[in-house]
Amino acid sequence: MSVSPNDPAEFEREIDLDAQQRGGHHYPHHAPSTEHVDRSDHLDRAEGAVVRMDEIVAGYIPGVNIINGADLYAQQGELVGIIGPNGAGKSTLLKALFGLVKVRSGTVTLEGEDITNMRADQLVARGIGFVPQTNNVFPSLTIEENLQMGCFQRPQAFTERFEFVSGLFPALADRRKQRAGSLSGGERQMVAMGRALMMDPSVLLLDEPSAGLSPVLTDEAFVRVREINKTGVTVVMVEQNAARCLQIVDRGYVLDQGRNAYTGTGRQLANDPKVIELYLGTLAKA
């Protein structure tokens, strides 16, 4: 690991350097509204995206929409964050992408192919990995068995993929025979991420990877996410820890009432007075 999560100052320096290297392209932003929204910027920049969502309307109960026309895209190798207040629809949007919530209108595409409402197992086979926020390991199985479940559709790839995942998370190899139920929250998060990487996904979806973790383990989780992204995996991450999230992402979306409220680079959003006033002040404490 290039950064020790136990050294917050070093973590901050590394994040600042990373943000500078990621560049400062300008992305306009807008407030949520029931009025017509100018989508021209999204349409221009989403061209050729590895994963893309256009005008998504989705929800759990018929007639009740949680997502109300949201757009999202991630280009190859990008790290994209989704933040917003509780109940904004962040996790629902991610689950709609992964086929776990019904999309009522709009389209989801992967490398130009329509995958709207495709089953989750089919999406895994096509190169999308998903790490849920809770219940994301099999507690009665060992670490090794959890990772075997990760490549259930392609068991012959286990040895190769286990070596790759162990390179990112050496502790998993060292403790491969330990039952996942005996692990700490941070260790379980490593197992969950590792399992999702066993199918060699091109896109990894993370639902609140820092949920329930201490500040030190939160920093470690974000370091892990960055390291995964640096291997070439496109990452789309929902995160309640908005300030930390914006420090590491290439671009961010602020979701509010199921709509895009603001979008821009992580640095732009973190320094935007309106985003700070409306969202970061409360989200930073969440």
ChimeraX commands (.cxc) that place a marker at each C-alpha (Angstrom):
marker #1 position 0.00,0.00,0.00 radius 0.5
marker #1 position 1.31,3.42,-0.93 radius 0.5
marker #1 position -0.35,5.20,1.99 radius 0.5
marker #1 position -0.68,4.18,5.60 radius 0.5
marker #1 position -4.28,4.74,6.73 radius 0.5
marker #1 position -2.92,5.22,10.25 radius 0.5
marker #1 position -1.26,8.48,9.16 radius 0.5
marker #1 position -4.07,10.99,8.48 radius 0.5
marker #1 position -1.65,13.76,7.52 radius 0.5
marker #1 position 0.00,11.58,4.89 radius 0.5
marker #1 position -3.44,10.53,3.67 radius 0.5
marker #1 position -4.42,14.18,3.22 radius 0.5
marker #1 position -1.21,14.98,1.30 radius 0.5
marker #1 position -1.68,11.99,-0.96 radius 0.5
marker #1 position -5.30,12.94,-1.66 radius 0.5
marker #1 position -4.34,16.55,-2.51 radius 0.5
marker #1 position -1.63,15.36,-4.89 radius 0.5
marker #1 position -4.03,12.90,-6.47 radius 0.5
marker #1 position -6.64,15.62,-7.00 radius 0.5
marker #1 position -4.08,17.88,-8.70 radius 0.5
marker #1 position -3.01,15.08,-11.01 radius 0.5
marker #1 position -6.59,14.30,-11.95 radius 0.5
marker #1 position -6.99,17.70,-13.55 radius 0.5
marker #1 position -9.51,20.48,-13.29 radius 0.5
marker #1 position -12.00,20.18,-16.15 radius 0.5
marker #1 position -15.02,22.40,-15.70 radius 0.5
marker #1 position -18.42,20.77,-15.27 radius 0.5
marker #1 position -21.46,23.05,-14.99 radius 0.5
marker #1 position -23.95,22.22,-12.28 radius 0.5
marker #1 position -27.60,22.93,-11.60 radius 0.5
marker #1 position -30.13,22.71,-8.80 radius 0.5
marker #1 position -32.86,20.02,-8.73 radius 0.5
marker #1 position -36.11,21.13,-10.25 radius 0.5
marker #1 position -39.32,19.72,-11.66 radius 0.5
marker #1 position -38.77,22.04,-14.62 radius 0.5
marker #1 position -37.06,20.88,-17.82 radius 0.5
marker #1 position -33.35,20.39,-17.23 radius 0.5
marker #1 position -30.73,21.14,-19.88 radius 0.5
marker #1 position -29.06,17.76,-20.42 radius 0.5
marker #1 position -26.75,18.88,-23.23 radius 0.5
marker #1 position -23.64,18.76,-21.04 radius 0.5
marker #1 position -24.42,15.20,-19.93 radius 0.5
marker #1 position -25.14,14.11,-23.48 radius 0.5
marker #1 position -21.85,15.56,-24.74 radius 0.5
marker #1 position -19.65,14.20,-21.97 radius 0.5
marker #1 position -21.33,10.79,-21.65 radius 0.5
marker #1 position -20.44,9.87,-25.23 radius 0.5
marker #1 position -18.42,6.64,-25.22 radius 0.5
marker #1 position -18.86,6.07,-21.46 radius 0.5
marker #1 position -18.28,2.54,-20.19 radius 0.5
marker #1 position -21.45,2.76,-18.09 radius 0.5
marker #1 position -24.26,5.26,-18.52 radius 0.5
marker #1 position -27.73,6.05,-17.15 radius 0.5
marker #1 position -30.10,8.38,-18.99 radius 0.5
marker #1 position -33.27,9.94,-17.50 radius 0.5
marker #1 position -33.76,7.09,-15.05 radius 0.5
marker #1 position -37.09,6.80,-13.25 radius 0.5
marker #1 position -37.13,3.95,-10.73 radius 0.5
marker #1 position -38.60,2.81,-7.44 radius 0.5
marker #1 position -39.44,-0.13,-5.22 radius 0.5
marker #1 position -43.24,0.19,-5.11 radius 0.5
marker #1 position -45.46,0.59,-8.19 radius 0.5
marker #1 position -46.47,4.22,-8.59 radius 0.5
marker #1 position -43.88,5.51,-6.12 radius 0.5
marker #1 position -40.68,6.75,-7.76 radius 0.5
marker #1 position -37.48,7.25,-5.78 radius 0.5
marker #1 position -35.38,8.22,-8.81 radius 0.5
marker #1 position -36.96,10.96,-10.92 radius 0.5
marker #1 position -35.04,11.41,-14.16 radius 0.5
marker #1 position -31.43,11.13,-12.98 radius 0.5
marker #1 position -28.44,10.96,-15.35 radius 0.5
marker #1 position -25.06,9.40,-14.64 radius 0.5
marker #1 position -22.03,8.24,-16.58 radius 0.5
marker #1 position -18.53,6.95,-15.94 radius 0.5
marker #1 position -15.78,6.86,-18.52 radius 0.5
marker #1 position -13.25,4.03,-18.59 radius 0.5
marker #1 position -11.00,4.17,-15.53 radius 0.5
marker #1 position -12.93,6.96,-13.78 radius 0.5
marker #1 position -13.72,7.08,-10.09 radius 0.5
marker #1 position -17.19,8.61,-9.71 radius 0.5
marker #1 position -18.91,9.45,-6.43 radius 0.5
marker #1 position -22.60,9.93,-5.62 radius 0.5
marker #1 position -23.42,11.96,-2.51 radius 0.5
marker #1 position -26.57,13.60,-1.15 radius 0.5
marker #1 position -28.83,13.78,1.89 radius 0.5
marker #1 position -30.50,10.74,3.42 radius 0.5
marker #1 position -33.42,9.62,1.30 radius 0.5
marker #1 position -32.07,11.28,-1.85 radius 0.5
marker #1 position -32.05,7.97,-3.73 radius 0.5
marker #1 position -28.30,7.34,-3.89 radius 0.5
marker #1 position -28.36,3.61,-3.13 radius 0.5
marker #1 position -31.53,3.20,-5.17 radius 0.5
marker #1 position -29.80,4.64,-8.23 radius 0.5
marker #1 position -26.91,2.21,-7.80 radius 0.5
marker #1 position -29.30,-0.73,-7.37 radius 0.5
marker #1 position -31.23,0.36,-10.47 radius 0.5
marker #1 position -27.97,0.20,-12.40 radius 0.5
marker #1 position -27.35,-3.32,-11.06 radius 0.5
marker #1 position -30.83,-4.65,-11.82 radius 0.5
marker #1 position -32.00,-4.79,-8.19 radius 0.5
marker #1 position -34.59,-2.00,-8.52 radius 0.5
marker #1 position -37.07,-1.76,-11.38 radius 0.5
marker #1 position -36.29,0.97,-13.93 radius 0.5
marker #1 position -39.65,2.31,-15.13 radius 0.5
marker #1 position -38.27,4.61,-17.80 radius 0.5
marker #1 position -34.90,5.68,-19.09 radius 0.5
marker #1 position -31.97,3.50,-20.16 radius 0.5
marker #1 position -28.88,1.93,-18.61 radius 0.5
marker #1 position -26.04,0.98,-20.97 radius 0.5
marker #1 position -22.73,-0.84,-20.55 radius 0.5
marker #1 position -20.21,-0.14,-23.32 radius 0.5
marker #1 position -23.08,0.94,-25.54 radius 0.5
marker #1 position -25.23,-2.16,-24.90 radius 0.5
marker #1 position -28.66,-1.69,-23.31 radius 0.5
marker #1 position -28.67,-3.49,-19.94 radius 0.5
marker #1 position -31.78,-1.84,-18.49 radius 0.5
marker #1 position -33.45,-4.16,-15.95 radius 0.5
marker #1 position -31.07,-7.01,-16.80 radius 0.5
marker #1 position -30.70,-9.57,-14.00 radius 0.5
marker #1 position -27.83,-9.08,-11.58 radius 0.5
marker #1 position -26.19,-12.43,-12.39 radius 0.5
marker #1 position -26.17,-11.52,-16.08 radius 0.5
marker #1 position -24.60,-8.16,-15.26 radius 0.5
marker #1 position -21.84,-9.86,-13.26 radius 0.5
marker #1 position -21.07,-12.04,-16.28 radius 0.5
marker #1 position -20.86,-8.89,-18.41 radius 0.5
marker #1 position -18.34,-7.24,-16.12 radius 0.5
marker #1 position -20.19,-5.33,-13.38 radius 0.5
marker #1 position -19.34,-6.00,-9.74 radius 0.5
marker #1 position -21.48,-4.82,-6.83 radius 0.5
marker #1 position -20.66,-4.48,-3.12 radius 0.5
marker #1 position -23.77,-3.92,-0.95 radius 0.5
marker #1 position -23.66,-1.71,2.11 radius 0.5
marker #1 position -24.73,-4.42,4.58 radius 0.5
marker #1 position -24.77,-8.22,4.71 radius 0.5
marker #1 position -22.01,-8.22,2.13 radius 0.5
marker #1 position -20.17,-11.40,3.19 radius 0.5
marker #1 position -21.16,-15.01,3.88 radius 0.5
marker #1 position -20.33,-15.13,7.62 radius 0.5
marker #1 position -20.31,-18.92,7.95 radius 0.5
marker #1 position -17.83,-19.31,5.07 radius 0.5
marker #1 position -14.09,-18.75,5.21 radius 0.5
marker #1 position -12.43,-15.85,3.42 radius 0.5
marker #1 position -11.28,-18.24,0.71 radius 0.5
marker #1 position -14.79,-19.67,0.30 radius 0.5
marker #1 position -16.25,-16.16,0.06 radius 0.5
marker #1 position -13.81,-15.39,-2.75 radius 0.5
marker #1 position -14.70,-18.68,-4.45 radius 0.5
marker #1 position -18.33,-17.55,-4.43 radius 0.5
marker #1 position -17.17,-14.40,-6.17 radius 0.5
marker #1 position -16.13,-16.38,-9.26 radius 0.5
marker #1 position -18.93,-18.97,-9.04 radius 0.5
marker #1 position -19.69,-18.39,-12.72 radius 0.5
marker #1 position -16.07,-18.94,-13.70 radius 0.5
marker #1 position -14.45,-21.28,-11.14 radius 0.5
marker #1 position -11.46,-22.04,-13.36 radius 0.5
marker #1 position -10.31,-18.42,-12.89 radius 0.5
marker #1 position -10.07,-18.72,-9.10 radius 0.5
marker #1 position -6.31,-19.15,-8.77 radius 0.5
marker #1 position -5.47,-16.25,-11.08 radius 0.5
marker #1 position -8.02,-13.90,-9.55 radius 0.5
marker #1 position -7.14,-14.90,-5.98 radius 0.5
marker #1 position -3.56,-13.89,-6.70 radius 0.5
marker #1 position -4.73,-10.51,-8.03 radius 0.5
marker #1 position -7.04,-9.84,-5.08 radius 0.5
marker #1 position -4.34,-10.94,-2.62 radius 0.5
marker #1 position -2.02,-8.37,-4.17 radius 0.5
marker #1 position -4.52,-5.65,-3.24 radius 0.5
marker #1 position -5.49,-7.16,0.12 radius 0.5
marker #1 position -2.56,-9.24,1.45 radius 0.5
marker #1 position -4.38,-9.91,4.73 radius 0.5
marker #1 position -6.97,-11.98,2.88 radius 0.5
marker #1 position -4.35,-14.46,1.70 radius 0.5
marker #1 position -2.72,-14.63,5.14 radius 0.5
marker #1 position -6.06,-15.44,6.80 radius 0.5
marker #1 position -7.80,-17.29,4.00 radius 0.5
marker #1 position -9.05,-20.10,6.29 radius 0.5
marker #1 position -10.65,-17.74,8.82 radius 0.5
marker #1 position -14.43,-17.52,8.87 radius 0.5
marker #1 position -15.75,-14.18,7.61 radius 0.5
marker #1 position -18.18,-13.94,10.54 radius 0.5
marker #1 position -15.26,-13.48,12.93 radius 0.5
marker #1 position -13.84,-10.48,11.05 radius 0.5
marker #1 position -14.09,-6.80,11.96 radius 0.5
marker #1 position -16.18,-4.40,9.88 radius 0.5
marker #1 position -13.15,-3.15,7.97 radius 0.5
marker #1 position -11.96,-6.69,7.28 radius 0.5
marker #1 position -15.40,-7.71,6.05 radius 0.5
marker #1 position -15.35,-4.76,3.69 radius 0.5
marker #1 position -12.07,-6.04,2.25 radius 0.5
marker #1 position -13.59,-9.49,1.73 radius 0.5
marker #1 position -16.68,-7.99,0.06 radius 0.5
marker #1 position -14.58,-5.86,-2.31 radius 0.5
marker #1 position -12.28,-8.80,-3.01 radius 0.5
marker #1 position -15.21,-11.07,-3.82 radius 0.5
marker #1 position -16.65,-8.52,-6.25 radius 0.5
marker #1 position -13.26,-8.33,-7.99 radius 0.5
marker #1 position -13.00,-12.09,-8.52 radius 0.5
marker #1 position -14.89,-11.91,-11.83 radius 0.5
marker #1 position -12.46,-9.27,-13.16 radius 0.5
marker #1 position -15.13,-6.57,-13.55 radius 0.5
marker #1 position -14.68,-3.53,-15.74 radius 0.5
marker #1 position -17.05,-1.58,-13.47 radius 0.5
marker #1 position -17.28,-1.83,-9.67 radius 0.5
marker #1 position -20.29,-0.43,-7.82 radius 0.5
marker #1 position -19.77,0.36,-4.13 radius 0.5
marker #1 position -22.67,1.17,-1.81 radius 0.5
marker #1 position -21.34,3.17,1.16 radius 0.5
marker #1 position -17.97,1.41,1.63 radius 0.5
marker #1 position -17.26,3.39,4.82 radius 0.5
marker #1 position -20.60,2.68,6.52 radius 0.5
marker #1 position -20.17,1.81,10.19 radius 0.5
marker #1 position -16.37,2.12,10.13 radius 0.5
marker #1 position -14.21,4.14,12.52 radius 0.5
marker #1 position -12.42,7.23,11.11 radius 0.5
marker #1 position -9.16,5.29,10.72 radius 0.5
marker #1 position -10.88,2.38,8.96 radius 0.5
marker #1 position -12.82,4.87,6.82 radius 0.5
marker #1 position -9.53,6.29,5.56 radius 0.5
marker #1 position -8.30,2.77,4.90 radius 0.5
marker #1 position -11.45,1.92,2.94 radius 0.5
marker #1 position -10.96,4.97,0.71 radius 0.5
marker #1 position -7.32,4.09,0.16 radius 0.5
marker #1 position -8.45,0.62,-0.94 radius 0.5
marker #1 position -11.00,2.10,-3.33 radius 0.5
marker #1 position -8.33,4.29,-4.93 radius 0.5
marker #1 position -5.97,1.34,-5.29 radius 0.5
marker #1 position -8.69,-0.70,-7.01 radius 0.5
marker #1 position -9.40,2.21,-9.34 radius 0.5
marker #1 position -5.70,2.56,-10.18 radius 0.5
marker #1 position -5.69,-1.00,-11.54 radius 0.5
marker #1 position -7.99,0.24,-14.31 radius 0.5
marker #1 position -11.37,-0.66,-12.81 radius 0.5
marker #1 position -14.05,2.00,-13.29 radius 0.5
marker #1 position -15.61,2.69,-9.87 radius 0.5
marker #1 position -19.01,4.21,-9.09 radius 0.5
marker #1 position -19.36,4.80,-5.35 radius 0.5
marker #1 position -22.29,5.93,-3.22 radius 0.5
marker #1 position -21.01,7.50,-0.02 radius 0.5
marker #1 position -22.52,9.28,2.97 radius 0.5
marker #1 position -19.13,10.62,4.05 radius 0.5
marker #1 position -19.37,13.36,1.45 radius 0.5
marker #1 position -16.26,15.35,2.28 radius 0.5
marker #1 position -13.96,12.30,2.16 radius 0.5
marker #1 position -15.66,11.03,-0.98 radius 0.5
marker #1 position -15.10,14.29,-2.86 radius 0.5
marker #1 position -11.41,14.19,-1.94 radius 0.5
marker #1 position -10.77,11.03,-3.94 radius 0.5
marker #1 position -13.19,11.01,-6.88 radius 0.5
marker #1 position -12.59,12.24,-10.42 radius 0.5
marker #1 position -16.18,13.50,-10.61 radius 0.5
marker #1 position -19.11,13.65,-8.29 radius 0.5
marker #1 position -22.88,13.82,-8.43 radius 0.5
marker #1 position -25.02,15.40,-5.72 radius 0.5
marker #1 position -28.39,13.66,-5.76 radius 0.5
marker #1 position -31.44,15.27,-4.18 radius 0.5
marker #1 position -35.02,13.96,-4.35 radius 0.5
marker #1 position -33.97,11.47,-7.00 radius 0.5
marker #1 position -32.58,14.13,-9.34 radius 0.5
marker #1 position -29.17,15.51,-10.22 radius 0.5
marker #1 position -28.66,18.60,-8.06 radius 0.5
marker #1 position -25.02,19.37,-8.83 radius 0.5
marker #1 position -22.22,17.71,-10.73 radius 0.5
marker #1 position -18.55,18.50,-11.21 radius 0.5
marker #1 position -15.07,17.36,-10.29 radius 0.5
marker #1 position -14.59,16.33,-6.69 radius 0.5
marker #1 position -12.61,19.48,-5.98 radius 0.5
marker #1 position -15.20,21.76,-7.61 radius 0.5
marker #1 position -18.02,20.29,-5.56 radius 0.5
marker #1 position -16.00,20.33,-2.34 radius 0.5
marker #1 position -15.31,24.06,-2.81 radius 0.5
marker #1 position -18.67,25.12,-4.23 radius 0.5
marker #1 position -20.34,27.51,-1.73 radius 0.5
marker #1 position -23.84,26.27,-2.57 radius 0.5
marker #1 position -22.88,22.60,-2.21 radius 0.5
marker #1 position -21.18,23.39,1.09 radius 0.5
marker #1 position -24.19,25.37,2.34 radius 0.5
marker #1 position -26.89,22.94,1.21 radius 0.5
marker #1 position -25.18,19.58,1.58 radius 0.5
marker #1 position -21.68,19.35,2.98 radius 0.5
marker #1 position -22.48,21.12,6.23 radius 0.5
marker #1 position -24.86,18.33,7.26 radius 0.5
marker #1 position -23.37,15.45,5.29 radius 0.5
marker #1 position -19.92,16.00,6.75 radius 0.5
marker #1 position -21.41,15.31,10.16 radius 0.5
marker #1 position -23.38,12.26,9.03 radius 0.5
marker link #1:1,2 radius 0.2
marker link #1:2,3 radius 0.2
marker link #1:3,4 radius 0.2
marker link #1:4,5 radius 0.2
marker link #1:5,6 radius 0.2
marker link #1:6,7 radius 0.2
marker link #1:7,8 radius 0.2
marker link #1:8,9 radius 0.2
marker link #1:9,10 radius 0.2
marker link #1:10,11 radius 0.2
marker link #1:11,12 radius 0.2
marker link #1:12,13 radius 0.2
marker link #1:13,14 radius 0.2
marker link #1:14,15 radius 0.2
marker link #1:15,16 radius 0.2
marker link #1:16,17 radius 0.2
marker link #1:17,18 radius 0.2
marker link #1:18,19 radius 0.2
marker link #1:19,20 radius 0.2
marker link #1:20,21 radius 0.2
marker link #1:21,22 radius 0.2
marker link #1:22,23 radius 0.2
marker link #1:23,24 radius 0.2
marker link #1:24,25 radius 0.2
marker link #1:25,26 radius 0.2
marker link #1:26,27 radius 0.2
marker link #1:27,28 radius 0.2
marker link #1:28,29 radius 0.2
marker link #1:29,30 radius 0.2
marker link #1:30,31 radius 0.2
marker link #1:31,32 radius 0.2
marker link #1:32,33 radius 0.2
marker link #1:33,34 radius 0.2
marker link #1:34,35 radius 0.2
marker link #1:35,36 radius 0.2
marker link #1:36,37 radius 0.2
marker link #1:37,38 radius 0.2
marker link #1:38,39 radius 0.2
marker link #1:39,40 radius 0.2
marker link #1:40,41 radius 0.2
marker link #1:41,42 radius 0.2
marker link #1:42,43 radius 0.2
marker link #1:43,44 radius 0.2
marker link #1:44,45 radius 0.2
marker link #1:45,46 radius 0.2
marker link #1:46,47 radius 0.2
marker link #1:47,48 radius 0.2
marker link #1:48,49 radius 0.2
marker link #1:49,50 radius 0.2
marker link #1:50,51 radius 0.2
marker link #1:51,52 radius 0.2
marker link #1:52,53 radius 0.2
marker link #1:53,54 radius 0.2
marker link #1:54,55 radius 0.2
marker link #1:55,56 radius 0.2
marker link #1:56,57 radius 0.2
marker link #1:57,58 radius 0.2
marker link #1:58,59 radius 0.2
marker link #1:59,60 radius 0.2
marker link #1:60,61 radius 0.2
marker link #1:61,62 radius 0.2
marker link #1:62,63 radius 0.2
marker link #1:63,64 radius 0.2
marker link #1:64,65 radius 0.2
marker link #1:65,66 radius 0.2
marker link #1:66,67 radius 0.2
marker link #1:67,68 radius 0.2
marker link #1:68,69 radius 0.2
marker link #1:69,70 radius 0.2
marker link #1:70,71 radius 0.2
marker link #1:71,72 radius 0.2
marker link #1:72,73 radius 0.2
marker link #1:73,74 radius 0.2
marker link #1:74,75 radius 0.2
marker link #1:75,76 radius 0.2
marker link #1:76,77 radius 0.2
marker link #1:77,78 radius 0.2
marker link #1:78,79 radius 0.2
marker link #1:79,80 radius 0.2
marker link #1:80,81 radius 0.2
marker link #1:81,82 radius 0.2
marker link #1:82,83 radius 0.2
marker link #1:83,84 radius 0.2
marker link #1:84,85 radius 0.2
marker link #1:85,86 radius 0.2
marker link #1:86,87 radius 0.2
marker link #1:87,88 radius 0.2
marker link #1:88,89 radius 0.2
marker link #1:89,90 radius 0.2
marker link #1:90,91 radius 0.2
marker link #1:91,92 radius 0.2
marker link #1:92,93 radius 0.2
marker link #1:93,94 radius 0.2
marker link #1:94,95 radius 0.2
marker link #1:95,96 radius 0.2
marker link #1:96,97 radius 0.2
marker link #1:97,98 radius 0.2
marker link #1:98,99 radius 0.2
marker link #1:99,100 radius 0.2
marker link #1:100,101 radius 0.2
marker link #1:101,102 radius 0.2
marker link #1:102,103 radius 0.2
marker link #1:103,104 radius 0.2
marker link #1:104,105 radius 0.2
marker link #1:105,106 radius 0.2
marker link #1:106,107 radius 0.2
marker link #1:107,108 radius 0.2
marker link #1:108,109 radius 0.2
marker link #1:109,110 radius 0.2
marker link #1:110,111 radius 0.2
marker link #1:111,112 radius 0.2
marker link #1:112,113 radius 0.2
marker link #1:113,114 radius 0.2
marker link #1:114,115 radius 0.2
marker link #1:115,116 radius 0.2
marker link #1:116,117 radius 0.2
marker link #1:117,118 radius 0.2
marker link #1:118,119 radius 0.2
marker link #1:119,120 radius 0.2
marker link #1:120,121 radius 0.2
marker link #1:121,122 radius 0.2
marker link #1:122,123 radius 0.2
marker link #1:123,124 radius 0.2
marker link #1:124,125 radius 0.2
marker link #1:125,126 radius 0.2
marker link #1:126,127 radius 0.2
marker link #1:127,128 radius 0.2
marker link #1:128,129 radius 0.2
marker link #1:129,130 radius 0.2
marker link #1:130,131 radius 0.2
marker link #1:131,132 radius 0.2
marker link #1:132,133 radius 0.2
marker link #1:133,134 radius 0.2
marker link #1:134,135 radius 0.2
marker link #1:135,136 radius 0.2
marker link #1:136,137 radius 0.2
marker link #1:137,138 radius 0.2
marker link #1:138,139 radius 0.2
marker link #1:139,140 radius 0.2
marker link #1:140,141 radius 0.2
marker link #1:141,142 radius 0.2
marker link #1:142,143 radius 0.2
marker link #1:143,144 radius 0.2
marker link #1:144,145 radius 0.2
marker link #1:145,146 radius 0.2
marker link #1:146,147 radius 0.2
marker link #1:147,148 radius 0.2
marker link #1:148,149 radius 0.2
marker link #1:149,150 radius 0.2
marker link #1:150,151 radius 0.2
marker link #1:151,152 radius 0.2
marker link #1:152,153 radius 0.2
marker link #1:153,154 radius 0.2
marker link #1:154,155 radius 0.2
marker link #1:155,156 radius 0.2
marker link #1:156,157 radius 0.2
marker link #1:157,158 radius 0.2
marker link #1:158,159 radius 0.2
marker link #1:159,160 radius 0.2
marker link #1:160,161 radius 0.2
marker link #1:161,162 radius 0.2
marker link #1:162,163 radius 0.2
marker link #1:163,164 radius 0.2
marker link #1:164,165 radius 0.2
marker link #1:165,166 radius 0.2
marker link #1:166,167 radius 0.2
marker link #1:167,168 radius 0.2
marker link #1:168,169 radius 0.2
marker link #1:169,170 radius 0.2
marker link #1:170,171 radius 0.2
marker link #1:171,172 radius 0.2
marker link #1:172,173 radius 0.2
marker link #1:173,174 radius 0.2
marker link #1:174,175 radius 0.2
marker link #1:175,176 radius 0.2
marker link #1:176,177 radius 0.2
marker link #1:177,178 radius 0.2
marker link #1:178,179 radius 0.2
marker link #1:179,180 radius 0.2
marker link #1:180,181 radius 0.2
marker link #1:181,182 radius 0.2
marker link #1:182,183 radius 0.2
marker link #1:183,184 radius 0.2
marker link #1:184,185 radius 0.2
marker link #1:185,186 radius 0.2
marker link #1:186,187 radius 0.2
marker link #1:187,188 radius 0.2
marker link #1:188,189 radius 0.2
marker link #1:189,190 radius 0.2
marker link #1:190,191 radius 0.2
marker link #1:191,192 radius 0.2
marker link #1:192,193 radius 0.2
marker link #1:193,194 radius 0.2
marker link #1:194,195 radius 0.2
marker link #1:195,196 radius 0.2
marker link #1:196,197 radius 0.2
marker link #1:197,198 radius 0.2
marker link #1:198,199 radius 0.2
marker link #1:199,200 radius 0.2
marker link #1:200,201 radius 0.2
marker link #1:201,202 radius 0.2
marker link #1:202,203 radius 0.2
marker link #1:203,204 radius 0.2
marker link #1:204,205 radius 0.2
marker link #1:205,206 radius 0.2
marker link #1:206,207 radius 0.2
marker link #1:207,208 radius 0.2
marker link #1:208,209 radius 0.2
marker link #1:209,210 radius 0.2
marker link #1:210,211 radius 0.2
marker link #1:211,212 radius 0.2
marker link #1:212,213 radius 0.2
marker link #1:213,214 radius 0.2
marker link #1:214,215 radius 0.2
marker link #1:215,216 radius 0.2
marker link #1:216,217 radius 0.2
marker link #1:217,218 radius 0.2
marker link #1:218,219 radius 0.2
marker link #1:219,220 radius 0.2
marker link #1:220,221 radius 0.2
marker link #1:221,222 radius 0.2
marker link #1:222,223 radius 0.2
marker link #1:223,224 radius 0.2
marker link #1:224,225 radius 0.2
marker link #1:225,226 radius 0.2
marker link #1:226,227 radius 0.2
marker link #1:227,228 radius 0.2
marker link #1:228,229 radius 0.2
marker link #1:229,230 radius 0.2
marker link #1:230,231 radius 0.2
marker link #1:231,232 radius 0.2
marker link #1:232,233 radius 0.2
marker link #1:233,234 radius 0.2
marker link #1:234,235 radius 0.2
marker link #1:235,236 radius 0.2
marker link #1:236,237 radius 0.2
marker link #1:237,238 radius 0.2
marker link #1:238,239 radius 0.2
marker link #1:239,240 radius 0.2
marker link #1:240,241 radius 0.2
marker link #1:241,242 radius 0.2
marker link #1:242,243 radius 0.2
marker link #1:243,244 radius 0.2
marker link #1:244,245 radius 0.2
marker link #1:245,246 radius 0.2
marker link #1:246,247 radius 0.2
marker link #1:247,248 radius 0.2
marker link #1:248,249 radius 0.2
marker link #1:249,250 radius 0.2
marker link #1:250,251 radius 0.2
marker link #1:251,252 radius 0.2
marker link #1:252,253 radius 0.2
marker link #1:253,254 radius 0.2
marker link #1:254,255 radius 0.2
marker link #1:255,256 radius 0.2
marker link #1:256,257 radius 0.2
marker link #1:257,258 radius 0.2
marker link #1:258,259 radius 0.2
marker link #1:259,260 radius 0.2
marker link #1:260,261 radius 0.2
marker link #1:261,262 radius 0.2
marker link #1:262,263 radius 0.2
marker link #1:263,264 radius 0.2
marker link #1:264,265 radius 0.2
marker link #1:265,266 radius 0.2
marker link #1:266,267 radius 0.2
marker link #1:267,268 radius 0.2
marker link #1:268,269 radius 0.2
marker link #1:269,270 radius 0.2
marker link #1:270,271 radius 0.2
marker link #1:271,272 radius 0.2
marker link #1:272,273 radius 0.2
marker link #1:273,274 radius 0.2
marker link #1:274,275 radius 0.2
marker link #1:275,276 radius 0.2
marker link #1:276,277 radius 0.2
marker link #1:277,278 radius 0.2
marker link #1:278,279 radius 0.2
marker link #1:279,280 radius 0.2
marker link #1:280,281 radius 0.2
marker link #1:281,282 radius 0.2
marker link #1:282,283 radius 0.2
marker link #1:283,284 radius 0.2
marker link #1:284,285 radius 0.2
marker link #1:285,286 radius 0.2
view
